[in-house]
Amino acid sequence: MTRSFDELITEASEASVDGWDFSWLDGRATEARPSWGYQRLLGERLAGVAAGLDIQTGGGEVLGGVRALPPTMAATESWAPNVSRATRLLHPRGVVVVADPDEPPLPFGDEAFDLVTSRHPVTVWWEEIARVLRPGGSYLAQHVGPASVWELVEYFLGPQPEAARARRAEDEAAGAEAAGLEVVDVRGERLRMEFHDVGAVVWFLRKVVWIVPGFSVEAELPRLRELDARIRAEGPFVAHSARTLIEARKPGR
């Protein structure tokens, strides 16, 4: 039986959005994955170093899915519910989870890590990444690229031409180089997303809060009703995520 608009909205508004697990969307939304396989790359690199740091680890789900971790492994996270979640998941594997406001400085000494990683960081402080890397160490990350999920952003906020130009791959590379790092690899992909009901959109925007800043069901109720009618009449709402893979190396002495 097809659920009503009110039922979908209520369910999505009450569901937990803790951590960085998107399994609630199974069967309700899809997103293609980048060809490079970030978690596989992460596992390969961590297996070959003595000390690693994962920045903005969320609930630790991505790092926790890596088979082998280095002898010294730390992770940072700013949101208190995620700090607790990551601690429960990662502590049994010897990872120290540090509550950090995601602003400089990182709470570690100079040249502390062989590898610094991050998946979808909100902000990237290149000078701090360079500072905590040992000479010859690397930063490997998957960043959100330019105009990600822009169809959804502009559905609620209208045209955003200036914001759409942020997070370009060439700007990421320039930031790394300005901090003294050598860019080894940088590439981007745009990936199809489909939202099959309005509840999936609500839950997604509650979880990924920077997509539509200040989003609330109450404020957007008319637009949500329009979106619900559109999906029922035309099929899934289609958007495209943008992802950038970047690897940068700190020169050796």
C-alpha angles and dihedrals in degrees: 000000000000112000121231126247091253093051092051093047094047093049094049093045093053100041118105118257097186119134126007099284115125098186090115086075094057107131091007104067137013136200127186115234127233115264094236096067102226098201091051090050090047092053093048093051097043091051090063102049137074099218130026138179126199112199121209091003095178109204090341093253097132095044091042090058092062113105100216127029127193122256090258115042129162134174134193130209134169106199111083098219089052092047089057093044094048091047092055092047101040107031093075086060094052098258117145109219113204124196104229131169093226090244128109133311109050108220095246137088127257118286093006101140141050093202132025118191139179137174116210099342114192091217131015118211100194096183091056092047089052092047097055094043119095116233106280091022124128143222114218119181148150110224130190106256133219122303093003114184085355094157088064094042093054093042088066103026104030125230114351104181097160096046091048090067095058123104096029114169092240091054091050090052092048091052091053093048092048088058091054099261125134113231109229099175137002126170138150140207136188114220132198119247127188128194111198099190139017091249090063089055093049094049092046093051092047090053101039094045097177094063093076106009113219093013115171132168092229095054094044099039096118092049091046091053090051091048092049091053091047094052092047091050102037107021131244122004104244124213135157128233120209123217131184125196113205132178122182130176131211109228117249121245 
